[in-house]
């Protein structure tokens, strides 16, 4: 792409992954124009559209990870906000309104813990119902005497300890990114913690 000064820039990072398909991609422009010519604005609470139904069918084919519903929003922030609201609503509906605590990971992108960015808002946005555990960031967090599996087990134990400290009956949700991005480079969770994490967190249901 070219700047107003005439300088040409090669974008190798695409911002927050929103331009990975390229800048001014003609195929994308054509697809957007085609959809805009076929649809009017419809509020998703009351209506659906054929293209949204088709996308949902594609995403949910075979019920991946047990998922059977799709809810489309316009950004990751909206997705996280909606997921947390849905989790809270679920516990209110089953008569567990005391659940109001959320656990996240430090250095995450959504629910960001970046001190400098949070500083201007710390007095206006005071959240006493959010706790954090360490990131799955082996580059900085894994000890020299730890294997990947023992490091993963320590992270699982830390998460379980956090739940017990809060009391599991007070927790709405634990939110974690499968693959870290903006805040710690590009990192994947160490080891295979999926089963351990689920079992460790949910095995003790009360204090």
C-alpha positions as CSV (number, residue, x, y, z in Angstrom):
1,X,0.0,0.0,0.0
2,X,1.1,3.6,-0.5
3,X,1.1,6.5,2.0
4,X,0.1,10.0,1.2
5,X,3.9,10.8,1.0
6,X,4.3,8.3,-1.8
7,X,6.2,5.9,0.4
8,X,5.2,2.3,-0.2
9,X,4.6,0.0,2.8
10,X,4.7,-3.8,2.9
11,X,2.2,-4.9,5.6
12,X,3.6,-8.1,7.1
13,X,1.5,-8.2,10.3
14,X,-2.0,-7.1,9.1
15,X,-2.8,-5.3,12.4
16,X,-5.0,-7.4,14.7
17,X,-5.3,-10.1,12.0
18,X,-8.0,-8.1,10.2
19,X,-6.3,-7.7,6.9
20,X,-4.8,-11.2,6.5
21,X,-6.7,-11.4,3.2
22,X,-4.9,-8.4,1.9
23,X,-5.7,-4.7,1.3
24,X,-8.4,-4.0,-1.3
25,X,-8.8,-7.6,-2.2
26,X,-11.0,-7.6,-5.3
27,X,-12.5,-11.0,-4.6
28,X,-13.6,-9.8,-1.1
29,X,-15.0,-6.6,-2.5
30,X,-17.0,-8.5,-5.0
31,X,-18.4,-10.9,-2.4
32,X,-19.3,-8.0,-0.1
33,X,-21.1,-6.1,-2.9
34,X,-23.0,-9.3,-3.9
35,X,-24.3,-9.7,-0.4
36,X,-25.2,-6.0,-0.1
37,X,-27.2,-6.2,-3.3
38,X,-29.2,-9.2,-2.0
39,X,-30.0,-8.2,1.5
40,X,-31.5,-5.4,3.5
41,X,-30.6,-4.6,7.1
42,X,-32.3,-7.1,9.4
43,X,-32.0,-7.1,13.1
44,X,-30.7,-10.4,14.2
45,X,-33.1,-10.7,17.2
46,X,-36.1,-11.0,15.0
47,X,-34.8,-12.2,11.6
48,X,-32.2,-14.4,10.0
49,X,-30.7,-14.6,6.5
50,X,-29.8,-17.4,4.1
51,X,-26.1,-16.5,4.1
52,X,-26.0,-16.5,7.9
53,X,-27.7,-19.8,8.0
54,X,-25.2,-21.2,5.5
55,X,-22.3,-19.9,7.5
56,X,-23.6,-21.4,10.7
57,X,-24.1,-24.8,9.0
58,X,-20.5,-24.7,7.7
59,X,-19.1,-23.8,11.1
60,X,-21.1,-26.3,13.0
61,X,-20.9,-29.3,10.6
62,X,-20.3,-32.4,12.7
63,X,-20.9,-30.5,16.0
64,X,-17.2,-29.6,16.6
65,X,-16.3,-29.8,20.3
66,X,-20.0,-30.4,21.0
67,X,-21.0,-27.0,19.6
68,X,-24.5,-26.8,18.1
69,X,-25.3,-23.0,18.0
70,X,-23.7,-20.0,16.3
71,X,-24.0,-16.4,17.3
72,X,-22.5,-13.8,14.9
73,X,-21.1,-10.5,16.1
74,X,-18.8,-7.9,14.6
75,X,-15.7,-8.1,16.7
76,X,-13.8,-10.2,19.3
77,X,-14.7,-7.8,22.0
78,X,-18.4,-8.2,21.3
79,X,-17.9,-12.0,21.2
80,X,-16.2,-12.0,24.6
81,X,-18.8,-9.6,26.1
82,X,-21.7,-11.8,24.7
83,X,-20.1,-15.0,26.0
84,X,-19.7,-13.6,29.5
85,X,-23.3,-12.2,29.5
86,X,-24.6,-15.6,28.3
87,X,-22.6,-17.4,31.1
88,X,-24.0,-15.0,33.7
89,X,-27.5,-15.3,32.4
90,X,-27.3,-19.1,32.5
91,X,-26.5,-19.1,36.2
92,X,-29.2,-16.6,37.0
93,X,-31.7,-18.8,35.2
94,X,-30.7,-21.9,37.2
95,X,-31.0,-19.9,40.4
96,X,-27.2,-19.4,41.2
97,X,-27.1,-15.6,41.1
98,X,-24.1,-15.5,43.5
99,X,-21.9,-16.5,40.6
100,X,-20.3,-13.2,39.5
101,X,-16.6,-13.9,39.3
102,X,-14.6,-14.2,36.1
103,X,-11.1,-15.7,35.8
104,X,-8.8,-14.8,32.9
105,X,-5.1,-15.0,32.0
106,X,-2.6,-12.3,32.3
107,X,-1.3,-10.9,29.0
108,X,-4.5,-11.9,27.3
109,X,-5.8,-9.8,24.4
110,X,-9.5,-9.6,25.3
111,X,-9.9,-8.7,29.0
112,X,-6.6,-7.0,28.5
113,X,-4.3,-6.6,31.5
114,X,-1.9,-4.1,29.8
115,X,-1.1,-1.7,32.6
116,X,-0.4,1.3,30.4
117,X,-3.6,1.0,28.4
118,X,-5.7,0.5,31.5
119,X,-4.2,3.3,33.5
120,X,-6.5,6.2,32.3
121,X,-9.6,4.1,33.1
122,X,-8.7,2.5,36.4
123,X,-10.7,4.9,38.6
124,X,-13.8,4.7,36.3
125,X,-13.8,1.0,35.6
126,X,-13.3,-0.7,38.9
127,X,-14.0,-4.4,38.6
128,X,-13.8,-6.4,41.8
129,X,-15.1,-9.6,40.2
130,X,-12.2,-10.4,37.9
131,X,-9.1,-12.4,38.8
132,X,-6.1,-13.5,36.7
133,X,-3.7,-16.4,36.5
134,X,-0.4,-16.6,34.8
135,X,-0.3,-16.8,31.0
136,X,0.7,-20.0,29.1
137,X,3.9,-18.4,28.2
138,X,6.8,-20.9,28.4
139,X,9.4,-18.5,27.1
140,X,9.1,-16.5,30.3
141,X,7.2,-18.7,32.7
142,X,8.7,-22.2,32.3
143,X,11.4,-23.1,34.9
144,X,14.7,-24.5,33.8
145,X,14.0,-27.8,35.7
146,X,10.5,-28.2,34.2
147,X,9.4,-30.3,31.2
148,X,6.6,-29.0,29.1
149,X,4.2,-31.4,30.7
150,X,5.2,-30.4,34.3
151,X,5.0,-26.8,33.3
152,X,1.5,-27.4,31.9
153,X,0.5,-29.3,35.1
154,X,1.7,-26.3,37.2
155,X,-0.5,-24.0,35.2
156,X,-3.5,-26.3,35.6
157,X,-2.9,-26.5,39.4
158,X,-2.6,-22.7,39.6
159,X,-6.0,-22.3,37.9
160,X,-7.6,-24.9,40.2
161,X,-6.1,-23.1,43.2
162,X,-7.6,-19.8,42.0
163,X,-11.0,-21.4,41.7
164,X,-10.7,-22.8,45.2
165,X,-9.6,-19.4,46.6
166,X,-12.6,-17.7,45.0
167,X,-14.9,-20.7,45.7
168,X,-16.1,-22.5,42.5
169,X,-19.7,-21.7,43.3
170,X,-18.9,-18.0,42.9
171,X,-17.3,-18.3,39.4
172,X,-19.2,-17.5,36.2
173,X,-16.5,-18.5,33.7
174,X,-12.8,-18.9,32.9
175,X,-11.9,-17.3,29.7
176,X,-8.6,-18.1,27.9
177,X,-7.3,-17.8,24.4
178,X,-6.3,-21.1,22.7
179,X,-3.4,-19.4,21.1
180,X,-1.8,-16.2,22.5
181,X,-1.2,-13.4,20.1
182,X,-0.9,-9.6,20.6
183,X,0.3,-9.5,24.1
184,X,3.0,-12.2,24.1
185,X,4.0,-12.7,20.5
186,X,2.6,-16.0,19.2
187,X,2.4,-18.8,21.7
188,X,0.4,-22.0,22.1
189,X,-0.5,-23.6,25.4
190,X,2.1,-26.1,26.6
191,X,1.3,-29.8,26.8
192,X,-2.2,-31.2,26.4
193,X,-4.0,-29.5,29.2
194,X,-7.6,-29.8,27.9
195,X,-8.7,-32.8,29.9
196,X,-6.6,-31.9,32.9
197,X,-8.0,-28.3,33.1
198,X,-11.6,-29.4,32.7
199,X,-11.3,-32.1,35.3
200,X,-9.3,-30.1,37.8
201,X,-11.6,-27.1,37.7
202,X,-14.9,-28.9,37.8
203,X,-14.0,-31.8,40.1
204,X,-14.7,-29.8,43.3
205,X,-18.1,-28.1,43.0
206,X,-18.3,-26.4,46.4
207,X,-16.1,-25.0,49.2
